[in-house]
Amino acid sequence: MFDKRKVTVVFVLGGPGSGKGTQSELLVKEFGFCHFSAGDLLRAEQNREGSKDGELIRTCIREGTIVPKEVTIRLLETAMNSTLKEGRQGDAWSDGHGRFLIDGFPRKMDQAEAWENGVCNSALVLYYVTSEEVMLSRLMKRGETSGREDDNTESIKKRFRTYERDTMPVIEYYKKEGKVAEIDASGTVEEVHEATQKEVSKLFASAAAN
């Protein structure tokens, strides 16, 4: 659906609370990405009046399970198409080009396969690694103000188990493809950003050379 020669897709993966959203926002400012959080798109859809998938999404989020691939991919495709039609400014967005940073996706192998075969070949996977203790601490702190119904201990622990079972095979799949940049997410926001910045810079330097 999207030409990989013009559209660059970088996935951002890591356990719940590994800092995907924070790091993504920093990359937007620096490299001109458009950032989509799969989770944010799903939460918006569940609250959209008249949504036929709202109750399904709500149940999946509450139970810490993964929303069916068709729903998430449709939302991402729609968001990407809308952005490309906006006519954004800058070299990264000229002549039908675009740069997309998608965090929290793909979270399961069927999502990864459907995306690569039917939507667009991804260019890179940023994989943030830290301990469950660190992630739980961050999520509980976020839960004090986020208002998210899944920022509670029971839902968080379900999300950890879902991540281990379903998302780790995705990481292994992309490692075999040579697309994974593994980043230690235990440090400060600044330290993690510096490591991330190096990996993204290498991606665009390589693309320019080719």
Accessible surface in RSA format (square Angstrom, percent):
REM  Atomic radii and reference values for relative SASA: ProtOr
REM  Chains: A
REM  Algorithm: Lee & Richards
REM  Probe-radius: 1.40
REM  Slices: 20
REM RES _ NUM      All-atoms   Total-Side   Main-Chain    Non-polar    All polar
REM                ABS   REL    ABS   REL    ABS   REL    ABS   REL    ABS   REL
RES MET A   1   136.91  70.9  64.08  42.4  72.84 173.4  75.56  64.2  61.35  81.3
RES PHE A   2    21.91  11.0   7.41   4.6  14.50  37.7  11.53   7.0  10.38  29.7
RES ASP A   3    56.73  39.7  42.00  41.8  14.72  34.8  32.55  76.6  24.18  24.1
RES LYS A   4   131.83  64.3 112.33  68.9  19.50  46.4  62.24  56.0  69.59  74.1
RES ARG A   5   199.03  83.6 168.67  86.0  30.36  72.3  77.98 106.6 121.05  73.4
RES LYS A   6    78.87  38.5  74.68  45.8   4.19  10.0  40.73  36.7  38.14  40.6
RES VAL A   7     6.28   4.1   5.37   4.9   0.91   2.2   5.37   4.7   0.91   2.5
RES THR A   8    28.86  20.5  26.59  27.0   2.28   5.4   5.42   7.3  23.44  35.4
RES VAL A   9     0.19   0.1   0.00   0.0   0.19   0.5   0.00   0.0   0.19   0.5
RES VAL A  10     0.00   0.0   0.00   0.0   0.00   0.0   0.00   0.0   0.00   0.0
RES PHE A  11     0.00   0.0   0.00   0.0   0.00   0.0   0.00   0.0   0.00   0.0
RES VAL A  12     0.69   0.5   0.69   0.6   0.00   0.0   0.69   0.6   0.00   0.0
RES LEU A  13     3.06   1.7   3.06   2.2   0.00   0.0   3.06   2.1   0.00   0.0
RES GLY A  14     5.80   7.2   0.00   N/A   5.80   7.2   0.00   0.0   5.80  13.0
RES GLY A  15     2.27   2.8   0.00   N/A   2.27   2.8   0.00   0.0   2.27   5.1
RES PRO A  16    13.96  10.2  10.18   9.3   3.78  13.8  13.77  11.4   0.19   1.2
RES GLY A  17    14.12  17.4   0.00   N/A  14.12  17.4   8.51  23.4   5.61  12.6
RES SER A  18     2.04   1.7   0.18   0.2   1.86   4.3   0.18   0.4   1.86   2.6
RES GLY A  19    22.98  28.3   0.00   N/A  22.98  28.3  20.95  57.5   2.03   4.5
RES LYS A  20    31.20  15.2  28.91  17.7   2.29   5.5  15.36  13.8  15.84  16.9
RES GLY A  21    33.00  40.7   0.00   N/A  33.00  40.7  25.56  70.1   7.43  16.6
RES THR A  22    69.19  49.2  58.16  59.0  11.03  26.3  30.69  41.2  38.50  58.2
RES GLN A  23     5.14   2.9   5.14   3.8   0.00   0.0   1.02   2.2   4.12   3.1
RES SER A  24     0.33   0.3   0.00   0.0   0.33   0.8   0.20   0.4   0.13   0.2
RES GLU A  25    87.28  50.1  86.98  65.8   0.30   0.7  41.70  80.7  45.58  37.2
RES LEU A  26    50.32  28.0  47.51  34.0   2.81   7.1  47.68  33.5   2.64   7.1
RES LEU A  27     0.60   0.3   0.60   0.4   0.00   0.0   0.60   0.4   0.00   0.0
RES VAL A  28    41.94  27.6  37.78  34.2   4.16  10.0  37.78  32.8   4.16  11.3
RES LYS A  29   168.84  82.4 131.41  80.6  37.43  89.1  92.04  82.8  76.80  81.8
RES GLU A  30    76.81  44.1  43.50  32.9  33.31  79.3  33.62  65.0  43.18  35.3
RES PHE A  31    31.27  15.6  23.96  14.8   7.31  19.0  29.59  17.9   1.68   4.8
RES GLY A  32    33.40  41.2   0.00   N/A  33.40  41.2  29.77  81.7   3.63   8.1
RES PHE A  33     1.86   0.9   0.00   0.0   1.86   4.8   0.00   0.0   1.86   5.3
RES CYS A  34     7.06   5.3   5.42   6.0   1.64   3.9   1.64   4.2   5.42   5.8
RES HIS A  35    39.05  21.3  16.49  11.5  22.56  57.7  13.12  13.5  25.93  30.2
RES PHE A  36    27.71  13.9  25.82  16.0   1.89   4.9  27.71  16.8   0.00   0.0
RES SER A  37    17.59  14.9  13.11  17.5   4.48  10.3   5.22  11.1  12.37  17.3
RES ALA A  38     3.65   3.4   3.41   5.3   0.24   0.5   3.55   5.0   0.10   0.3
RES GLY A  39    22.82  28.1   0.00   N/A  22.82  28.1  18.88  51.8   3.94   8.8
RES ASP A  40    82.06  57.5  76.40  76.0   5.66  13.4  26.41  62.2  55.64  55.5
RES LEU A  41    41.84  23.3  39.30  28.1   2.54   6.4  39.85  28.0   1.99   5.4
RES LEU A  42    14.47   8.1  14.47  10.4   0.00   0.0  14.47  10.2   0.00   0.0
RES ARG A  43    44.34  18.6  44.21  22.5   0.14   0.3  27.09  37.0  17.25  10.5
RES ALA A  44    64.95  59.7  49.75  76.8  15.21  34.6  58.86  82.9   6.09  16.1
RES GLU A  45    17.84  10.2  15.65  11.8   2.20   5.2   2.81   5.4  15.03  12.3
RES GLN A  46    16.95   9.5  10.70   7.8   6.25  14.9   0.00   0.0  16.95  12.9
RES ASN A  47   108.28  74.7  76.55  74.0  31.73  76.4  31.00  74.6  77.28  74.7
RES ARG A  48   131.96  55.4 118.43  60.4  13.53  32.2  64.17  87.7  67.79  41.1
RES GLU A  49   167.30  96.1 142.55 107.8  24.75  58.9  64.37 124.5 102.93  84.0
RES GLY A  50    75.01  92.5   0.00   N/A  75.01  92.5  40.73 111.8  34.28  76.8
RES SER A  51    22.29  18.8   1.32   1.8  20.97  48.3   1.32   2.8  20.97  29.4
RES LYS A  52   169.08  82.5 129.25  79.3  39.83  94.8 117.84 106.1  51.24  54.6
RES ASP A  53    13.83   9.7  13.61  13.5   0.21   0.5   0.21   0.5  13.61  13.6
RES GLY A  54     4.87   6.0   0.00   N/A   4.87   6.0   4.67  12.8   0.20   0.5
RES GLU A  55   110.27  63.3 105.37  79.7   4.90  11.7  65.87 127.4  44.40  36.2
RES LEU A  56    76.80  42.8  68.53  49.0   8.27  20.8  74.04  52.0   2.76   7.4
RES ILE A  57     0.00   0.0   0.00   0.0   0.00   0.0   0.00   0.0   0.00   0.0
RES ARG A  58    70.36  29.5  70.36  35.9   0.00   0.0  25.91  35.4  44.46  26.9
RES THR A  59    52.27  37.2  52.27  53.0   0.00   0.0  42.52  57.1   9.74  14.7
RES CYS A  60    11.75   8.9  11.35  12.7   0.39   0.9   0.39   1.0  11.35  12.2
RES ILE A  61    20.50  11.7  14.88  11.1   5.62  13.5  19.69  14.2   0.81   2.2
RES ARG A  62   106.94  44.9 103.31  52.7   3.63   8.6  51.65  70.6  55.30  33.5
RES GLU A  63    72.97  41.9  67.87  51.3   5.10  12.1  21.06  40.7  51.91  42.4
RES GLY A  64     3.60   4.4   0.00   N/A   3.60   4.4   3.60   9.9   0.00   0.0
RES THR A  65    62.54  44.5  57.05  57.8   5.49  13.1  51.06  68.6  11.48  17.4
RES ILE A  66    23.59  13.4   5.58   4.2  18.01  43.4   5.60   4.0  17.99  48.8
RES VAL A  67     6.59   4.3   4.13   3.7   2.46   5.9   4.13   3.6   2.46   6.7
RES PRO A  68    54.95  40.0  43.96  40.1  10.99  40.0  54.95  45.4   0.00   0.0
RES LYS A  69    59.26  28.9  56.81  34.9   2.45   5.8  26.15  23.5  33.11  35.3
RES GLU A  70    99.34  57.0  90.82  68.7   8.52  20.3  63.13 122.1  36.21  29.6
RES VAL A  71     9.25   6.1   9.25   8.4   0.00   0.0   9.25   8.0   0.00   0.0
RES THR A  72     4.02   2.9   4.02   4.1   0.00   0.0   3.21   4.3   0.81   1.2
RES ILE A  73    17.00   9.7  17.00  12.7   0.00   0.0  17.00  12.2   0.00   0.0
RES ARG A  74    95.17  40.0  93.70  47.8   1.47   3.5  57.81  79.0  37.36  22.6
RES LEU A  75    29.21  16.3  26.42  18.9   2.79   7.0  26.89  18.9   2.31   6.2
RES LEU A  76     0.06   0.0   0.06   0.0   0.00   0.0   0.06   0.0   0.00   0.0
RES GLU A  77    36.32  20.9  36.32  27.5   0.00   0.0   3.37   6.5  32.96  26.9
RES THR A  78    80.80  57.5  76.25  77.3   4.56  10.9  61.33  82.4  19.47  29.4
RES ALA A  79    16.20  14.9   7.87  12.1   8.33  19.0  15.30  21.5   0.90   2.4
RES MET A  80     0.00   0.0   0.00   0.0   0.00   0.0   0.00   0.0   0.00   0.0
RES ASN A  81    42.28  29.2  41.70  40.3   0.58   1.4   9.80  23.6  32.48  31.4
RES SER A  82    60.37  51.0  52.61  70.2   7.76  17.9  31.81  67.7  28.55  40.0
RES THR A  83     6.00   4.3   5.78   5.9   0.22   0.5   0.00   0.0   6.00   9.1
RES LEU A  84    49.02  27.3  26.22  18.8  22.80  57.3  27.05  19.0  21.96  59.1
RES LYS A  85   172.35  84.1 137.74  84.5  34.61  82.4  93.22  83.9  79.13  84.3
RES GLU A  86   111.34  63.9  73.83  55.9  37.50  89.3  40.24  77.8  71.10  58.0
RES GLY A  87    48.75  60.1   0.00   N/A  48.75  60.1  36.24  99.5  12.51  28.0
RES ARG A  88    91.53  38.4  75.14  38.3  16.39  39.0  26.53  36.3  65.00  39.4
RES GLN A  89   160.78  89.9 141.55 103.5  19.23  45.8  66.84 142.3  93.94  71.2
RES GLY A  90    49.32  60.8   0.00   N/A  49.32  60.8  37.19 102.1  12.13  27.2
RES ASP A  91   137.20  96.1 120.43 119.9  16.78  39.7  37.56  88.4  99.65  99.4
RES ALA A  92    20.22  18.6   9.13  14.1  11.09  25.2  16.40  23.1   3.82  10.1
RES TRP A  93    22.04   8.8   9.54   4.6  12.49  29.3   7.16   3.8  14.87  24.1
RES SER A  94    58.98  49.8  51.33  68.5   7.65  17.6  40.58  86.4  18.40  25.8
RES ASP A  95   112.58  78.9  87.11  86.7  25.47  60.2  37.32  87.8  75.26  75.1
RES GLY A  96    49.06  60.5   0.00   N/A  49.06  60.5  33.40  91.7  15.65  35.1
RES HIS A  97    62.50  34.2  61.33  42.6   1.17   3.0  42.50  43.8  20.00  23.3
RES GLY A  98     1.02   1.3   0.00   N/A   1.02   1.3   0.00   0.0   1.02   2.3
RES ARG A  99    56.87  23.9  56.87  29.0   0.00   0.0   2.89   4.0  53.98  32.7
RES PHE A 100     0.00   0.0   0.00   0.0   0.00   0.0   0.00   0.0   0.00   0.0
RES LEU A 101     0.00   0.0   0.00   0.0   0.00   0.0   0.00   0.0   0.00   0.0
RES ILE A 102     0.00   0.0   0.00   0.0   0.00   0.0   0.00   0.0   0.00   0.0
RES ASP A 103     9.18   6.4   9.18   9.1   0.00   0.0   0.00   0.0   9.18   9.2
RES GLY A 104    12.71  15.7   0.00   N/A  12.71  15.7  11.12  30.5   1.59   3.6
RES PHE A 105     1.40   0.7   1.40   0.9   0.00   0.0   1.40   0.8   0.00   0.0
RES PRO A 106     0.00   0.0   0.00   0.0   0.00   0.0   0.00   0.0   0.00   0.0
RES ARG A 107    68.93  28.9  68.93  35.1   0.00   0.0  19.95  27.3  48.98  29.7
RES LYS A 108    82.49  40.2  82.49  50.6   0.00   0.0  32.36  29.1  50.13  53.4
RES MET A 109    49.42  25.6  48.76  32.3   0.67   1.6  47.56  40.4   1.86   2.5
RES ASP A 110    55.05  38.6  50.13  49.9   4.92  11.6  29.09  68.5  25.96  25.9
RES GLN A 111     4.58   2.6   4.58   3.3   0.00   0.0   0.66   1.4   3.92   3.0
RES ALA A 112     0.00   0.0   0.00   0.0   0.00   0.0   0.00   0.0   0.00   0.0
RES GLU A 113    80.59  46.3  79.77  60.3   0.82   1.9  21.25  41.1  59.34  48.4
RES ALA A 114    30.68  28.2  16.37  25.3  14.30  32.5  26.48  37.3   4.19  11.1
RES TRP A 115     0.00   0.0   0.00   0.0   0.00   0.0   0.00   0.0   0.00   0.0
RES GLU A 116    22.16  12.7  11.08   8.4  11.09  26.4   9.28  18.0  12.88  10.5
RES ASN A 117   131.09  90.4  93.18  90.0  37.90  91.3  30.98  74.5 100.11  96.8
RES GLY A 118    46.46  57.3   0.00   N/A  46.46  57.3  31.36  86.0  15.10  33.8
RES VAL A 119     6.94   4.6   4.17   3.8   2.77   6.7   5.01   4.4   1.93   5.2
RES CYS A 120     5.57   4.2   0.00   0.0   5.57  13.1   5.11  12.9   0.47   0.5
RES ASN A 121    59.37  40.9  53.85  52.0   5.52  13.3   5.94  14.3  53.43  51.6
RES SER A 122     4.98   4.2   0.00   0.0   4.98  11.5   0.00   0.0   4.98   7.0
RES ALA A 123    38.26  35.2  18.29  28.2  19.96  45.4  26.02  36.6  12.24  32.4
RES LEU A 124    19.66  10.9  19.66  14.1   0.00   0.0  19.66  13.8   0.00   0.0
RES VAL A 125     0.00   0.0   0.00   0.0   0.00   0.0   0.00   0.0   0.00   0.0
RES LEU A 126     0.00   0.0   0.00   0.0   0.00   0.0   0.00   0.0   0.00   0.0
RES TYR A 127    15.26   7.1  15.26   8.7   0.00   0.0   2.64   2.0  12.61  15.5
RES TYR A 128     2.02   0.9   0.25   0.1   1.77   4.6   0.00   0.0   2.02   2.5
RES VAL A 129    52.98  34.9  49.10  44.5   3.89   9.4  51.50  44.8   1.48   4.0
RES THR A 130    22.13  15.7   0.02   0.0  22.11  52.7   7.10   9.5  15.03  22.7
RES SER A 131    50.25  42.5  37.53  50.1  12.72  29.3  42.82  91.2   7.43  10.4
RES GLU A 132    60.92  35.0  56.38  42.7   4.53  10.8  29.79  57.6  31.12  25.4
RES GLU A 133   130.61  75.0 121.53  91.9   9.08  21.6  70.04 135.5  60.58  49.5
RES VAL A 134    48.37  31.8  44.13  40.0   4.24  10.2  48.25  41.9   0.12   0.3
RES MET A 135    11.51   6.0  11.51   7.6   0.00   0.0  10.95   9.3   0.55   0.7
RES LEU A 136    48.66  27.1  48.66  34.8   0.00   0.0  48.66  34.2   0.00   0.0
RES SER A 137    73.32  62.0  61.92  82.6  11.40  26.3  32.56  69.3  40.75  57.1
RES ARG A 138    78.31  32.9  69.54  35.4   8.77  20.9  46.02  62.9  32.30  19.6
RES LEU A 139     1.63   0.9   1.63   1.2   0.00   0.0   1.63   1.1   0.00   0.0
RES MET A 140    78.01  40.4  73.50  48.6   4.51  10.7  73.86  62.8   4.15   5.5
RES LYS A 141   146.97  71.7 141.55  86.9   5.42  12.9  95.13  85.6  51.84  55.2
RES ARG A 142    87.78  36.9  79.54  40.5   8.25  19.6  53.73  73.4  34.06  20.6
RES GLY A 143    26.04  32.1   0.00   N/A  26.04  32.1   4.36  12.0  21.68  48.6
RES GLU A 144   137.77  79.1  98.64  74.6  39.13  93.2  44.07  85.2  93.70  76.5
RES THR A 145   124.98  88.9  89.41  90.6  35.57  84.8  76.70 103.0  48.29  73.0
RES SER A 146    43.89  37.1   7.62  10.2  36.27  83.6  18.57  39.6  25.32  35.5
RES GLY A 147    76.40  94.2   0.00   N/A  76.40  94.2  44.19 121.3  32.21  72.1
RES ARG A 148    61.08  25.6  45.56  23.2  15.52  36.9  28.14  38.5  32.94  20.0
RES GLU A 149    87.50  50.2  64.01  48.4  23.49  55.9  46.22  89.4  41.28  33.7
RES ASP A 150     7.10   5.0   7.10   7.1   0.00   0.0   0.00   0.0   7.10   7.1
RES ASP A 151    13.79   9.7   0.39   0.4  13.40  31.7   0.56   1.3  13.23  13.2
RES ASN A 152    58.08  40.1  56.57  54.7   1.51   3.6  36.20  87.1  21.88  21.1
RES THR A 153    57.56  40.9  54.56  55.3   2.99   7.1  39.07  52.5  18.49  27.9
RES GLU A 154   119.81  68.8 110.01  83.2   9.80  23.3  45.84  88.7  73.97  60.4
RES SER A 155     8.42   7.1   8.34  11.1   0.08   0.2   0.08   0.2   8.34  11.7
RES ILE A 156     0.00   0.0   0.00   0.0   0.00   0.0   0.00   0.0   0.00   0.0
RES LYS A 157   105.11  51.3 104.81  64.3   0.30   0.7  53.74  48.4  51.37  54.7
RES LYS A 158    73.95  36.1  68.86  42.3   5.09  12.1  53.23  47.9  20.72  22.1
RES ARG A 159    24.93  10.5  24.91  12.7   0.01   0.0   5.72   7.8  19.20  11.6
RES PHE A 160     4.87   2.4   4.38   2.7   0.48   1.3   4.66   2.8   0.20   0.6
RES ARG A 161   108.16  45.4 105.28  53.7   2.88   6.9  71.54  97.8  36.63  22.2
RES THR A 162     6.05   4.3   6.05   6.1   0.00   0.0   0.09   0.1   5.96   9.0
RES TYR A 163    25.36  11.8  25.27  14.4   0.09   0.2  23.51  17.7   1.85   2.3
RES GLU A 164    86.46  49.6  76.09  57.6  10.38  24.7  33.31  64.4  53.15  43.4
RES ARG A 165   148.68  62.4 127.79  65.1  20.89  49.7  79.21 108.3  69.47  42.1
RES ASP A 166    17.05  11.9  13.30  13.2   3.74   8.8   2.56   6.0  14.49  14.4
RES THR A 167     1.54   1.1   1.54   1.6   0.00   0.0   1.35   1.8   0.19   0.3
RES MET A 168    55.82  28.9  55.71  36.9   0.11   0.3  52.45  44.6   3.37   4.5
RES PRO A 169    58.13  42.4  49.84  45.4   8.28  30.1  54.67  45.1   3.46  21.5
RES VAL A 170     0.00   0.0   0.00   0.0   0.00   0.0   0.00   0.0   0.00   0.0
RES ILE A 171     0.00   0.0   0.00   0.0   0.00   0.0   0.00   0.0   0.00   0.0
RES GLU A 172    78.54  45.1  78.52  59.4   0.02   0.0  37.18  71.9  41.36  33.8
RES TYR A 173    62.97  29.4  58.69  33.4   4.28  11.1  41.35  31.1  21.61  26.6
RES TYR A 174     0.91   0.4   0.91   0.5   0.00   0.0   0.91   0.7   0.00   0.0
RES LYS A 175    85.71  41.8  67.69  41.5  18.03  42.9  41.09  37.0  44.62  47.5
RES LYS A 176   180.69  88.1 141.30  86.7  39.39  93.8  93.57  84.2  87.12  92.8
RES GLU A 177    97.83  56.2  69.29  52.4  28.54  67.9   8.60  16.6  89.23  72.8
RES GLY A 178    68.56  84.6   0.00   N/A  68.56  84.6  34.45  94.5  34.11  76.4
RES LYS A 179    42.64  20.8  39.69  24.4   2.94   7.0  31.68  28.5  10.96  11.7
RES VAL A 180    34.06  22.4   3.51   3.2  30.55  73.6   3.76   3.3  30.29  82.2
RES ALA A 181     8.15   7.5   2.22   3.4   5.93  13.5   8.15  11.5   0.00   0.0
RES GLU A 182    99.85  57.3  71.22  53.9  28.63  68.2  24.63  47.6  75.22  61.4
RES ILE A 183     4.78   2.7   2.14   1.6   2.64   6.4   4.78   3.4   0.00   0.0
RES ASP A 184   100.76  70.6  84.38  84.0  16.38  38.7  40.44  95.2  60.32  60.2
RES ALA A 185     0.96   0.9   0.34   0.5   0.63   1.4   0.34   0.5   0.63   1.7
RES SER A 186    60.05  50.7  38.12  50.9  21.92  50.5  26.06  55.5  33.99  47.6
RES GLY A 187    31.70  39.1   0.00   N/A  31.70  39.1  22.10  60.7   9.59  21.5
RES THR A 188    73.55  52.3  65.07  66.0   8.49  20.2  70.48  94.7   3.07   4.6
RES VAL A 189    69.61  45.8  65.01  58.9   4.60  11.1  66.63  57.9   2.98   8.1
RES GLU A 190   126.12  72.4 118.46  89.6   7.67  18.3  68.77 133.0  57.35  46.8
RES GLU A 191   104.41  59.9  95.46  72.2   8.95  21.3  43.76  84.6  60.65  49.5
RES VAL A 192     7.38   4.9   6.10   5.5   1.28   3.1   7.38   6.4   0.00   0.0
RES HIS A 193    33.76  18.4  33.76  23.5   0.00   0.0  24.23  25.0   9.52  11.1
RES GLU A 194    95.20  54.7  94.03  71.1   1.17   2.8  26.38  51.0  68.82  56.2
RES ALA A 195    39.79  36.6  34.00  52.5   5.79  13.2  37.76  53.2   2.03   5.4
RES THR A 196     0.00   0.0   0.00   0.0   0.00   0.0   0.00   0.0   0.00   0.0
RES GLN A 197    58.43  32.7  58.43  42.7   0.00   0.0   7.86  16.7  50.57  38.4
RES LYS A 198   124.55  60.8 119.49  73.3   5.06  12.0  75.03  67.5  49.52  52.7
RES GLU A 199    44.78  25.7  42.54  32.2   2.24   5.3   0.58   1.1  44.19  36.1
RES VAL A 200     0.00   0.0   0.00   0.0   0.00   0.0   0.00   0.0   0.00   0.0
RES SER A 201    49.02  41.4  42.90  57.3   6.12  14.1  32.84  69.9  16.18  22.7
RES LYS A 202   128.07  62.5 121.23  74.4   6.84  16.3  80.74  72.7  47.33  50.4
RES LEU A 203    32.38  18.0  25.53  18.3   6.85  17.2  31.60  22.2   0.78   2.1
RES PHE A 204    32.79  16.4  28.37  17.6   4.42  11.5  28.71  17.4   4.08  11.7
RES ALA A 205    65.03  59.8  49.49  76.4  15.54  35.4  58.44  82.3   6.59  17.5
RES SER A 206    59.48  50.3  51.00  68.1   8.48  19.5  31.69  67.5  27.79  38.9
RES ALA A 207    61.90  56.9  40.45  62.4  21.44  48.8  47.92  67.5  13.98  37.0
RES ALA A 208    89.98  82.7  49.88  77.0  40.10  91.2  62.83  88.5  27.15  71.9
RES ALA A 209    90.53  83.2  46.06  71.1  44.48 101.2  58.48  82.4  32.05  84.9
RES ASN A 210   155.07 106.9  90.44  87.4  64.63 155.6  47.11 113.4 107.96 104.3
END  Absolute sums over single chains surface
CHAIN  1 A    10558.4       8264.8       2293.6       5685.1       4873.3
END  Absolute sums over all chains
TOTAL         10558.4       8264.8       2293.6       5685.1       4873.3
